[in-house]
Structure formats: structure tokens, C-alpha cells
Amino acid sequence: MNVRPTIATPEPVSYRLEDAARAVGVSARHLSDYIRTGELPASKLGTATVILRSDLIAFVRARRVVTTTGEGR
């Protein structure tokens, strides 16, 4: 029986605006607003707006809200 090993797909280094928005579950317009205000770093490569994966992760982590469920009270 021949079994091919699965090859892990590497994480992207950067995302186009639409892909970044899809990755975090918001609209591209929403992310564009954060880019415009300087809250989310981005670059232009040709006509594409590109966001580094590390910047996107830091952006989401900085806006994380920790909630309590009230269990154990």
C-alpha cells in the first residue's frame, strides 16, 4: 500500500486586503478604515494592499476582549 505523506502548506507571510478580512471575519472596508487611521500597518505592492501576517495577528490580539461566563458564582 502506497501512502503519500501529507505536506503541510506554509502559512502566508502576508495577505491581500480581502484575504486578511476573510481570515479575521470582517469586511475589507472595515480593515481599510483601520489602515487609513494607521491602526493596522499595510503596504502597497503595485495596486494591491498587503498586510503582513504578523501585523494582522498583533492587530487582532490588541483588540481581544476577555469575557467571563459567570460560572462558579
N, C-alpha and C positions, 0 to 999 in steps of 0.2 A: 504494500500500500504506500503510494507516494503522497506525502503530506507536505504542502508548501508552507514554509514558515510565514507568519504574518509580519509584515514590515510596518512599523509604526510611522505614521505620517507626522513629520515635524510640525510644531506649532509655527504659524507665520510670524515673521519679525514685525510686520506692520499690516494694517488693514486699510482698505479704501473706506471712505466715509460710510457708504451704505452697508458694507460688511461689518464695520465696527458697531454701527447702530443695531444691526441684526444680532450681533454677538451679545450685546448687553440688554437687548429687548426694548429699545426706544426707537423713535423715528430719527431719520437722518437730519431732519430740520432741528430737532431737539439738540443733537450733538453739535450741529452748526452754530447754534446760539452760544453754546459753551466755548466753542473755538473762537467765535467772534469776540467774546468778552475776555478771552485769554485764560479761561479756567481749564481748558483742555488744549495742550500743545498739539499742533499739527503742522504739516509741511505740504508744499505743493510740488508734485513731480509731474511736469507737463501741466495738463489740465486736471489731474486727479489730486484730491485732497487725501493725504496719507497720515494715519495716526499710528505711532509706534505701539506695539502690544503692551510694552511695559508702562507707557503713559496711560493707556486705556485702563489697565489694571489698577494703577495708582489712583486714577480719577474715580473709579467705582469704589475702591476701598475708602477713599476720603469721604465719600457720601453715604457710607454704610450706616444704617440706623439699627441699633441693637434694641430689641424689644423683649419684654418679659411676658411670659404667658400667664403669670399669676398662680402657677401650680405650687402646691406646698404651702399655701397661705391659709 
